[in-house]
Structures are given as C-alpha cells and as structure tokens.
C-alpha cells in the first residue's frame, strides 16, 4: 500500500475545496485536492456538446460581497458580463433592468391578478424593504477577505461605519426566518398569486431569502466562456501556487487517529489537516473514530446521527437543447436568464400534496396516474431558462443557440421510478412534455428547429457530484437544518468534532450557494493557518 504525505488534504474539488486550497497554497503549504471526477467544479462547471457550451449547474453568479473580493485577494482576473433577468407569466413578459423594474413587475402582476391589487402592493413594499436589507448585508466586501490590520482605509471608511447597520439588519432578517409559503399566506389570499411569486423556490425557503430575489436578479453576472471559467480560474491559481490535484479518485476511508485518507485503490494520503469539501453525509459514513478519545467519539456520533437522518434539499431536472436558430430570436423574447410560467394559475396542491400522494401510494402509483400528475405539474410550473449565447455569443456554433431549461424536481420521485424499471421511459415523457409546453407558449420555434437534446435528472446530479439526494443547495428546509445557519456564527461552521479536520462547501452552512461555499473554503483555510 503506497502512501503520500501533505500538510493539508482537501477532499472535493468544487469551488469550496479549490478556494480553500488556493489560500493554503498561497501561504506555502503543501496541499492536495482529491476530486472524484475528471474535472473540478461540481455544480460550478461548464461543458461542451456538439460545439455548444452549457453550464452543468449554476446558471449565473452573484457576488454577495464574496466572489470578487476572493478573486482580488488571490490575484485572479475574470472577464465577466452582466446577466440580466427576465420574468414572464403567459404572454406577460418583463426584462428586469434596474430598481425601477420593480414597479413594472408590480404592474405585470396586477394585470394578471386585478382582483389582488392591494395584496400585490403589500408584497412589493416587503420586497423593497428586503432589497434595502440586501444592500446593507452585502454593502461592503466581506471582511473575511480583507486584512484589516493593513487595509486601514477599508477598516475606518467602510467596515466600521457599516457594522452597526449590519447588526440592526440581521435582527430584521431574523424576523423573516420562516418558510416563505406560510409567510405569504398571511399576506396574500389569492393562492395563484402566492404560487407565481414562490413556486420557483425550494420548498420552505426562508422568506427573507426568497423575497430577496429581485436584488439577486440585479446582481447576477456571468463569466465569459461559461460559469465554469470561475472554477478554471481558481484551479489555475491553485496549481500555479504549487498545489496538487488528483482526479477520478474516490476517498473510501478516513482515519483521523492516524491522519490519513485512503482511496479506492488503497492509496493512503497522510495529512496534518483534512478539509472535507464534499458530501457531508459521506464523510460521516466513511470516517472511523477508532483510536480517538471517548469525548471526541461521543461528539462525532451525535453529529453523525443528526446529519444522517436529514435530507438534502430539492434537486432539479434540466433539459439541454441545441436549436438551429440564431440567438437573436430568443433575445427578441427575453434576456439570457429567464423565469417563465406558462400559466398564471400556479401549481397549488399539485406541487406537494399531489406528489406526496404518489410517493406514499401502497405498492407504488400506477404509471398512468403519475403521467396525469406530470401533465398538470409541467403545465403550471415555472421554468428557469438560460441562454448562454445571449451572454457570450462565442458559446455556440454560428447561427445556432443552446438552451438550458430547468424545473425543481423531487429526488424520491425519480428514484421510485428508477426502482420500478421505467426511468428511461419517464425521462422521455418528461422531455416531450416540456418541449410541447414551451413550444405552445413562449418558444414556438422549438417545434421545428431542435437539433439535439439531452437531460440531467436528480439521479444524474447525485451521480455526477456525489450529492446526497441529488441536492444542489445543501440541506432541505423542510426540517430543522442540522448545520449552522446564523450569519454571525459562520466562522464556526467549518469546525468538526475531530481536531485538525474541517468542513467546507454547500453542506456546511445553510442557506448555501456559491458565495457561501467560497466563504467556508476561506474560513477553513484560515482555521488551519491560525493553528
């Protein structure tokens, strides 16, 4: 059995692991990143198919006071463009340009739901307040990416004046730390209006984060060449700083008492510090506490029990489409990041109660019943549509366009159908229905101009990134989150019960996203450098 020794071993080459590795390597540490796939990035990744460039997971990025400061501190230059958003319901379409677009959004909703004008006014007032909170929350570069002992200008002119406003804002945010669905029920009587506002969020998303979407739309940006260029830039920085990456390697055992992790070929990687930046449930399943103190073993088992009983959040079903039509056709309809609902009715009980009925049916539901539910589910859903060529024309062959079409999807449904033996048939039914719905509404051209297409399901995401339940944003909001979810406690989110062992990434803090994954990577690196 061969052995290799490092100052730090990082398991998981997503954006959290790469960030952690880059900051450690910058300080001269010998660092190894172990990645299960051929390419790094996880959900922050792009790929090519038939000359079309697609984004595998994230469709656009938001700075959140984190991404740009991280790049600056590492000396990384990234060419980016704005990624403007459009929203649409039936034939009502709106390009969101700036804060003034909120008034236009209000008018759009009033045209769709004229009986709910007072409720719409109430919601718009709340969204404006949330936007002000977001301006404070991300009002300065995150201090974790600043050396305040040297950057006195930042300390006295930005951070200290901002801090009191930030603390007051946190108290206001905490009042909205309740699921968005019941929060809206107290304000909006019209169930269709509630659905159109909230049905493209994960189930039980905290109300503050759900209603901050208008701020996020204005903040979206896109790296030229695809979202994966962010990963490529951080990976290149890490390697140039002397870091090492081993790819297509799966860690199957962690032995903290002897400070090694071993892979599928029984190769041991010895470390002084370990950072787990991959699926957190996997870490607790494969880690042995043999040789550790009784106290550590007891605490580890408590955390393990808490984590393993919890579920990952919602996943997505994504359809990748290659179209024989220039991007200008799609730009005449909407921006390159588009949230579209073909019906103003909203999903109502179909979304969750209907799904629960299918999943709890004794012996499994009949195919015909599932397909009838699917017809309603897709007809009333909200689609997130990304058109990479509208952000960077070089991402497609000349005169053609690629589309990335996503809906929220339940892992258990796809697993049940896979276990029943008709997964491929179900995927085909799903793809055909999405084409029919969008070609009958917003994109008639799809009836004749589609060249090729393929899709990823929650099972695909589970296999691709090794994420429990195919989750794309960490833990489910439908039960108590088993990790830290308070902003002021974020510094502790990377600690595990085992000394010299840290965690980073989407499973470490909730709510998760690219900025928080990057932040936890930096915080884990800081913990190591400070010891």
C-alpha positions as CSV (number, residue, x, y, z in Angstrom):
1,X,0.0,0.0,0.0
2,X,1.6,3.3,-1.1
3,X,1.5,6.5,1.0
4,X,1.7,10.2,0.2
5,X,2.1,13.0,2.8
6,X,0.8,16.5,2.7
7,X,0.3,19.5,5.0
8,X,-3.4,19.6,4.1
9,X,-5.6,17.2,2.1
10,X,-8.8,18.6,0.7
11,X,-11.5,16.1,-0.4
12,X,-13.7,17.6,-3.1
13,X,-12.6,19.9,-5.9
14,X,-15.6,22.0,-6.1
15,X,-15.4,25.8,-5.6
16,X,-15.1,25.5,-1.8
17,X,-12.3,23.0,-2.0
18,X,-10.4,25.0,-4.6
19,X,-10.8,28.2,-2.7
20,X,-9.5,26.6,0.5
21,X,-6.6,25.0,-1.4
22,X,-5.7,28.3,-3.1
23,X,-5.5,30.2,0.2
24,X,-3.4,27.5,1.8
25,X,-1.1,27.1,-1.1
26,X,-0.7,30.9,-1.1
27,X,0.9,30.6,2.3
28,X,3.4,28.0,1.2
29,X,1.5,24.9,2.5
30,X,1.8,21.6,0.6
31,X,-1.8,20.9,-0.4
32,X,-3.5,18.1,-2.2
33,X,-7.1,18.3,-3.6
34,X,-8.7,14.9,-4.3
35,X,-11.6,15.1,-6.8
36,X,-13.9,12.2,-7.8
37,X,-14.5,13.5,-11.3
38,X,-12.1,14.1,-14.2
39,X,-12.9,17.9,-13.9
40,X,-13.2,20.1,-10.9
41,X,-16.0,22.4,-10.1
42,X,-19.0,20.3,-9.2
43,X,-22.0,22.5,-9.9
44,X,-19.8,25.4,-10.9
45,X,-18.9,23.8,-14.1
46,X,-19.4,24.1,-17.9
47,X,-19.1,21.6,-20.7
48,X,-19.2,21.3,-24.4
49,X,-21.6,19.2,-26.5
50,X,-21.7,19.3,-30.3
51,X,-19.9,22.7,-30.2
52,X,-22.5,24.1,-27.8
53,X,-21.2,25.3,-24.4
54,X,-23.6,24.5,-21.5
55,X,-23.4,25.2,-17.7
56,X,-23.8,22.0,-15.7
57,X,-25.3,23.5,-12.6
58,X,-25.2,27.2,-11.7
59,X,-26.6,29.4,-14.5
60,X,-25.2,32.7,-13.2
61,X,-23.3,34.1,-10.2
62,X,-23.9,36.7,-7.6
63,X,-21.1,38.5,-5.9
64,X,-22.7,38.8,-2.4
65,X,-19.6,40.7,-1.3
66,X,-17.6,37.5,-1.6
67,X,-16.7,36.3,-5.1
68,X,-15.0,39.5,-6.3
69,X,-13.0,40.0,-3.1
70,X,-11.9,36.4,-3.2
71,X,-10.6,36.8,-6.8
72,X,-8.9,40.1,-5.9
73,X,-7.1,38.6,-2.9
74,X,-5.9,35.7,-5.0
75,X,-4.8,38.0,-7.8
76,X,-7.3,36.4,-10.3
77,X,-8.7,38.3,-13.2
78,X,-12.0,37.0,-14.5
79,X,-13.7,38.5,-17.5
80,X,-17.4,38.9,-16.7
81,X,-20.6,40.4,-18.1
82,X,-23.9,41.3,-16.6
83,X,-26.5,38.5,-16.7
84,X,-29.8,40.4,-16.9
85,X,-33.0,38.5,-16.0
86,X,-36.5,38.4,-17.5
87,X,-39.7,37.1,-15.9
88,X,-42.8,36.0,-17.7
89,X,-46.2,34.6,-17.0
90,X,-48.2,33.5,-20.0
91,X,-47.9,36.5,-22.5
92,X,-46.8,39.0,-19.9
93,X,-43.0,39.4,-20.2
94,X,-40.7,41.8,-18.4
95,X,-37.0,42.5,-18.7
96,X,-35.6,43.5,-15.3
97,X,-33.1,46.3,-15.8
98,X,-32.9,48.1,-12.5
99,X,-34.8,49.0,-9.4
100,X,-37.4,50.8,-11.5
101,X,-38.4,47.5,-12.9
102,X,-40.0,46.6,-9.6
103,X,-42.8,49.0,-10.5
104,X,-43.2,47.3,-13.8
105,X,-43.2,43.9,-12.1
106,X,-46.0,45.2,-9.8
107,X,-48.0,46.3,-12.9
108,X,-47.4,42.9,-14.5
109,X,-48.8,41.1,-11.5
110,X,-51.8,43.5,-11.4
111,X,-52.6,42.8,-15.0
112,X,-52.6,39.1,-14.2
113,X,-54.4,39.3,-10.9
114,X,-56.5,42.6,-11.0
115,X,-58.6,41.4,-8.0
116,X,-55.4,41.3,-5.8
117,X,-54.0,44.9,-6.2
118,X,-53.9,45.6,-2.5
119,X,-52.0,42.3,-1.8
120,X,-49.6,43.0,-4.7
121,X,-48.9,46.4,-3.2
122,X,-48.2,44.8,0.1
123,X,-45.8,42.3,-1.4
124,X,-43.9,45.0,-3.4
125,X,-43.5,47.0,-0.2
126,X,-41.9,44.0,1.5
127,X,-39.7,43.3,-1.4
128,X,-38.4,46.9,-1.3
129,X,-37.6,46.5,2.4
130,X,-35.8,43.3,1.7
131,X,-33.8,45.0,-1.1
132,X,-32.7,47.6,1.4
133,X,-31.7,44.9,3.8
134,X,-29.7,43.2,1.0
135,X,-28.0,46.5,0.2
136,X,-26.7,46.5,3.8
137,X,-26.0,42.8,4.0
138,X,-23.7,42.9,1.0
139,X,-22.9,46.6,1.3
140,X,-19.1,46.1,1.7
141,X,-16.7,43.4,0.7
142,X,-16.8,40.5,3.1
143,X,-14.3,41.3,5.9
144,X,-13.0,37.7,5.8
145,X,-11.3,38.6,2.5
146,X,-9.7,41.7,4.0
147,X,-6.5,42.2,6.0
148,X,-7.8,44.9,8.3
149,X,-4.5,45.3,10.1
150,X,-3.1,46.7,6.9
151,X,-6.1,48.0,5.0
152,X,-6.9,50.9,7.3
153,X,-9.0,52.6,4.6
154,X,-11.3,49.7,4.4
155,X,-11.4,49.4,8.2
156,X,-12.3,53.0,9.0
157,X,-14.2,54.2,5.9
158,X,-16.1,51.1,5.1
159,X,-16.3,48.3,7.7
160,X,-16.8,50.3,10.9
161,X,-19.5,52.6,9.5
162,X,-21.2,49.5,8.0
163,X,-21.1,47.3,11.1
164,X,-23.9,48.9,13.2
165,X,-26.2,48.9,10.2
166,X,-25.4,45.3,9.5
167,X,-26.2,44.2,13.1
168,X,-29.5,46.0,13.0
169,X,-30.3,44.5,9.6
170,X,-29.6,41.0,11.0
171,X,-32.3,41.4,13.6
172,X,-34.8,42.4,10.9
173,X,-33.7,39.5,8.7
174,X,-34.2,37.0,11.6
175,X,-37.9,38.1,11.8
176,X,-38.3,36.7,8.3
177,X,-36.5,33.4,9.1
178,X,-39.7,31.4,8.4
179,X,-40.8,29.3,5.4
180,X,-41.9,31.5,2.5
181,X,-45.2,29.6,1.9
182,X,-46.9,30.3,5.3
183,X,-45.3,33.8,5.4
184,X,-47.1,34.6,2.1
185,X,-50.3,33.0,3.3
186,X,-50.7,35.7,5.9
187,X,-50.3,38.4,3.3
188,X,-51.8,37.0,0.1
189,X,-55.2,35.4,-0.1
190,X,-55.1,34.6,-3.8
191,X,-53.3,31.1,-4.0
192,X,-52.4,31.6,-7.6
193,X,-50.6,34.8,-6.9
194,X,-48.8,33.2,-4.0
195,X,-47.6,30.4,-6.3
196,X,-46.4,32.6,-9.0
197,X,-44.3,34.5,-6.5
198,X,-42.9,31.5,-4.7
199,X,-43.1,28.3,-6.7
200,X,-39.7,28.6,-8.3
201,X,-38.0,28.5,-4.8
202,X,-37.1,25.4,-2.9
203,X,-39.8,24.1,-0.5
204,X,-39.8,26.1,2.7
205,X,-37.1,28.5,1.6
206,X,-36.7,31.2,4.4
207,X,-39.0,34.1,3.5
208,X,-36.1,36.7,3.6
209,X,-34.0,34.8,1.0
210,X,-37.0,34.0,-1.2
211,X,-38.2,37.6,-1.3
212,X,-34.7,38.9,-1.9
213,X,-34.8,37.5,-5.4
214,X,-35.3,40.9,-7.1
215,X,-32.0,42.1,-5.5
216,X,-30.3,39.0,-6.7
217,X,-31.6,39.4,-10.3
218,X,-29.9,42.8,-10.4
219,X,-26.6,41.4,-9.1
220,X,-26.3,38.4,-11.5
221,X,-23.1,38.2,-13.6
222,X,-21.7,35.7,-16.0
223,X,-18.1,34.8,-16.8
224,X,-17.2,35.0,-20.5
225,X,-16.8,31.4,-21.6
226,X,-19.3,30.0,-19.1
227,X,-19.8,29.7,-15.3
228,X,-17.1,27.0,-15.3
229,X,-14.5,29.8,-16.0
230,X,-14.7,30.7,-12.4
231,X,-13.7,27.2,-11.4
232,X,-10.9,27.1,-14.0
233,X,-9.5,30.4,-12.8
234,X,-9.3,29.3,-9.1
235,X,-8.0,25.9,-10.1
236,X,-5.3,27.5,-12.3
237,X,-4.3,29.8,-9.4
238,X,-4.1,26.8,-7.0
239,X,-1.8,24.9,-9.3
240,X,0.4,27.9,-10.0
241,X,0.8,28.3,-6.3
242,X,2.2,24.8,-6.1
243,X,-1.0,22.8,-5.2
244,X,-1.7,19.3,-6.5
245,X,-4.9,17.7,-7.8
246,X,-5.6,14.0,-8.1
247,X,-8.6,13.4,-10.3
248,X,-11.0,10.5,-10.7
249,X,-10.2,9.3,-7.2
250,X,-12.8,8.4,-4.6
251,X,-11.9,8.5,-0.9
252,X,-13.4,5.4,0.8
253,X,-12.0,5.7,4.3
254,X,-10.8,8.5,6.7
255,X,-8.7,7.5,9.7
256,X,-8.3,10.7,11.8
257,X,-6.3,8.9,14.6
258,X,-3.6,8.0,12.1
259,X,-4.3,11.1,10.0
260,X,-4.8,9.5,6.6
261,X,-7.5,9.2,4.0
262,X,-7.4,6.2,1.6
263,X,-8.9,5.8,-1.9
264,X,-10.5,3.1,-3.9
265,X,-7.0,1.7,-4.8
266,X,-6.0,1.7,-1.1
267,X,-3.6,4.6,-1.6
268,X,-3.1,6.4,1.7
269,X,-2.9,10.2,1.8
270,X,-1.3,11.3,5.0
271,X,-2.1,14.8,6.3
272,X,-1.6,17.3,9.1
273,X,-5.0,18.8,8.4
274,X,-8.0,17.4,6.5
275,X,-10.7,19.6,4.8
276,X,-13.8,17.7,3.7
277,X,-15.4,19.8,0.9
278,X,-17.6,17.1,-0.5
279,X,-20.9,15.5,0.5
280,X,-21.0,15.7,4.3
281,X,-23.1,12.5,4.9
282,X,-20.4,10.6,3.1
283,X,-17.7,11.9,5.4
284,X,-19.6,10.7,8.5
285,X,-20.3,7.3,6.9
286,X,-16.7,6.5,6.0
287,X,-14.8,8.1,8.9
288,X,-13.5,5.8,11.6
289,X,-13.2,7.1,15.2
290,X,-11.1,4.2,16.3
291,X,-8.2,5.5,18.4
292,X,-9.8,8.8,19.2
293,X,-10.8,9.9,22.7
294,X,-14.1,8.9,24.2
295,X,-15.2,12.5,24.2
296,X,-14.4,13.0,20.6
297,X,-16.1,9.8,19.6
298,X,-19.2,10.6,21.5
299,X,-19.5,14.1,19.9
300,X,-18.8,12.6,16.5
301,X,-21.6,10.1,16.9
302,X,-24.0,12.8,17.9
303,X,-23.3,14.9,14.9
304,X,-23.3,11.8,12.6
305,X,-26.7,10.8,13.9
306,X,-28.1,14.3,13.4
307,X,-26.8,14.6,9.9
308,X,-27.6,11.2,8.5
309,X,-31.3,11.5,9.5
310,X,-31.6,14.7,7.5
311,X,-32.2,15.1,3.8
312,X,-30.6,17.2,1.0
313,X,-32.7,20.0,-0.4
314,X,-34.7,19.9,-3.7
315,X,-32.9,19.0,-6.9
316,X,-33.6,19.9,-10.5
317,X,-34.5,18.4,-13.8
318,X,-32.5,20.1,-16.6
319,X,-33.1,19.8,-20.3
320,X,-30.2,20.9,-22.6
321,X,-31.4,21.9,-26.0
322,X,-29.5,22.7,-29.3
323,X,-31.5,24.8,-31.6
324,X,-30.9,25.7,-35.3
325,X,-31.8,29.3,-34.9
326,X,-29.7,32.4,-34.1
327,X,-29.8,33.8,-30.5
328,X,-31.4,37.0,-31.7
329,X,-34.7,35.1,-31.9
330,X,-34.6,34.3,-28.2
331,X,-33.4,37.8,-27.3
332,X,-36.5,39.2,-29.0
333,X,-38.5,37.3,-26.4
334,X,-36.4,37.6,-23.2
335,X,-33.0,38.0,-21.6
336,X,-30.5,35.2,-21.3
337,X,-31.7,34.3,-17.8
338,X,-35.5,33.8,-17.9
339,X,-38.1,32.7,-15.3
340,X,-41.2,31.7,-17.2
341,X,-44.6,30.4,-16.1
342,X,-46.8,29.3,-18.9
343,X,-49.9,29.6,-16.7
344,X,-51.0,32.2,-14.2
345,X,-52.9,29.5,-12.3
346,X,-49.9,28.3,-10.2
347,X,-49.2,24.8,-9.0
348,X,-51.4,24.8,-6.0
349,X,-51.9,21.4,-4.3
350,X,-50.3,19.6,-7.4
351,X,-46.8,20.7,-6.3
352,X,-46.6,19.0,-2.9
353,X,-49.8,17.2,-1.9
354,X,-50.1,15.6,-5.3
355,X,-46.5,14.5,-5.2
356,X,-46.9,13.1,-1.7
357,X,-49.9,11.1,-2.8
358,X,-47.8,9.5,-5.5
359,X,-44.8,8.7,-3.2
360,X,-46.9,7.3,-0.4
361,X,-49.2,5.1,-2.5
362,X,-49.0,1.5,-1.3
363,X,-47.1,-0.6,-3.8
364,X,-46.3,2.5,-5.9
365,X,-48.6,4.5,-8.0
366,X,-49.7,3.4,-11.5
367,X,-47.8,4.8,-14.4
368,X,-50.9,6.4,-15.9
369,X,-51.6,8.2,-12.6
370,X,-48.0,9.5,-12.4
371,X,-48.2,10.8,-16.0
372,X,-51.5,12.5,-15.4
373,X,-49.9,14.3,-12.4
374,X,-46.9,15.1,-14.6
375,X,-49.1,16.8,-17.2
376,X,-50.6,19.2,-14.6
377,X,-47.2,19.7,-12.8
378,X,-45.4,20.8,-16.0
379,X,-48.3,22.9,-17.4
380,X,-48.5,25.0,-14.2
381,X,-44.8,25.1,-13.3
382,X,-42.2,27.9,-13.5
383,X,-39.2,27.2,-15.8
384,X,-35.7,28.7,-15.3
385,X,-34.3,29.1,-18.8
386,X,-30.7,30.1,-19.5
387,X,-29.5,31.1,-23.0
388,X,-25.7,31.2,-22.7
389,X,-25.3,32.7,-26.2
390,X,-27.1,35.9,-25.1
391,X,-24.3,36.4,-22.5
392,X,-21.4,35.3,-24.7
393,X,-22.0,34.7,-28.5
394,X,-18.9,32.5,-28.7
395,X,-20.6,29.7,-26.7
396,X,-22.5,28.3,-29.7
397,X,-21.9,27.5,-33.4
398,X,-22.7,30.4,-35.7
399,X,-26.4,30.8,-36.3
400,X,-27.4,28.4,-33.5
401,X,-28.5,28.6,-29.9
402,X,-28.3,26.4,-26.8
403,X,-31.0,26.5,-24.1
404,X,-30.8,25.2,-20.6
405,X,-34.3,24.6,-19.2
406,X,-34.7,23.6,-15.5
407,X,-37.5,22.9,-13.1
408,X,-37.3,21.9,-9.4
409,X,-37.6,18.2,-9.1
410,X,-38.0,15.6,-6.3
411,X,-35.3,13.0,-5.9
412,X,-37.6,10.4,-4.4
413,X,-39.9,10.5,-7.4
414,X,-37.1,9.7,-9.8
415,X,-35.6,7.1,-7.6
416,X,-39.0,5.4,-7.2
417,X,-39.5,5.3,-10.9
418,X,-36.0,4.1,-11.5
419,X,-36.5,1.3,-9.0
420,X,-39.8,0.4,-10.8
421,X,-37.8,-0.1,-14.0
422,X,-39.2,2.7,-16.3
423,X,-36.8,5.5,-15.6
424,X,-35.8,6.0,-19.3
425,X,-39.4,6.0,-20.4
426,X,-40.3,8.6,-17.8
427,X,-37.4,10.8,-18.8
428,X,-38.6,10.7,-22.4
429,X,-42.2,11.5,-21.3
430,X,-40.8,14.4,-19.3
431,X,-38.7,15.8,-22.1
432,X,-41.5,15.6,-24.7
433,X,-44.0,17.4,-22.4
434,X,-41.5,20.2,-21.7
435,X,-41.0,20.7,-25.4
436,X,-44.7,20.7,-26.1
437,X,-45.5,23.2,-23.3
438,X,-42.8,25.7,-24.2
439,X,-43.3,25.4,-28.0
440,X,-47.1,26.0,-27.5
441,X,-46.4,29.1,-25.4
442,X,-43.2,31.2,-25.4
443,X,-40.9,29.4,-28.0
444,X,-43.0,28.2,-31.0
445,X,-39.7,27.6,-32.9
446,X,-38.9,24.6,-30.8
447,X,-41.5,22.6,-32.9
448,X,-39.2,22.6,-35.9
449,X,-35.7,23.8,-35.1
450,X,-34.4,21.5,-32.3
451,X,-31.2,19.7,-33.5
452,X,-30.4,17.6,-30.4
453,X,-31.2,17.5,-26.7
454,X,-30.4,15.6,-23.5
455,X,-31.2,15.9,-19.8
456,X,-29.9,15.6,-16.2
457,X,-32.2,14.4,-13.5
458,X,-31.8,14.4,-9.7
459,X,-30.2,10.9,-10.1
460,X,-27.8,12.4,-12.7
461,X,-26.7,15.1,-10.2
462,X,-26.3,12.6,-7.4
463,X,-24.0,10.5,-9.6
464,X,-22.1,13.5,-11.1
465,X,-21.3,15.4,-7.9
466,X,-21.9,12.8,-5.3
467,X,-24.5,14.8,-3.6
468,X,-27.0,13.2,-1.2
469,X,-30.5,13.1,-2.7
470,X,-29.1,15.0,-5.7
471,X,-29.3,18.2,-3.7
472,X,-27.9,21.3,-5.4
473,X,-28.1,23.7,-2.4
474,X,-27.3,21.6,0.7
475,X,-29.9,20.7,3.3
476,X,-33.6,20.7,2.9
477,X,-35.6,23.5,4.5
478,X,-38.5,21.1,5.3
479,X,-36.9,20.1,8.7
480,X,-34.6,21.7,11.1
481,X,-31.3,22.3,9.4
482,X,-28.5,20.3,11.0
483,X,-25.7,22.8,10.5
484,X,-25.1,26.4,11.4
485,X,-27.5,28.8,9.8
486,X,-26.8,32.1,11.5
487,X,-24.5,34.6,9.7
488,X,-22.7,35.7,12.9
489,X,-21.8,32.1,13.6
490,X,-20.4,31.4,10.1
491,X,-16.8,31.2,11.4
492,X,-17.7,28.1,13.4
493,X,-19.5,26.4,10.5
494,X,-16.3,24.8,9.3
495,X,-15.4,23.0,12.6
496,X,-16.0,19.3,13.0
497,X,-15.8,17.2,16.2
498,X,-12.4,15.9,15.2
499,X,-9.3,18.0,15.7
500,X,-7.4,19.1,12.6
501,X,-10.4,18.1,10.5
502,X,-12.6,20.8,8.9
503,X,-15.6,21.0,6.5
504,X,-16.4,23.4,3.7
505,X,-19.0,23.8,0.9
506,X,-22.7,23.7,0.5
507,X,-23.4,21.3,3.3
508,X,-21.5,23.4,5.9
509,X,-23.8,26.4,6.2
510,X,-27.4,27.0,5.3
511,X,-28.8,28.6,3.1
512,X,-26.0,27.6,0.8
513,X,-24.8,28.9,-2.6
514,X,-21.6,29.7,-4.5
515,X,-20.7,32.7,-2.3
516,X,-21.2,30.8,1.0
517,X,-19.3,27.8,-0.4
518,X,-16.4,30.1,-1.2
519,X,-16.6,31.7,2.2
520,X,-16.5,28.4,4.0
521,X,-13.5,27.4,1.9
522,X,-11.7,30.6,3.0
523,X,-12.7,30.1,6.7
524,X,-11.4,26.5,6.7
525,X,-8.1,27.7,5.3
526,X,-7.9,30.4,8.0
527,X,-8.6,27.9,10.8
528,X,-5.6,25.8,9.5
529,X,-3.3,28.8,9.1
530,X,-4.1,30.1,12.5
531,X,-3.2,26.8,14.3
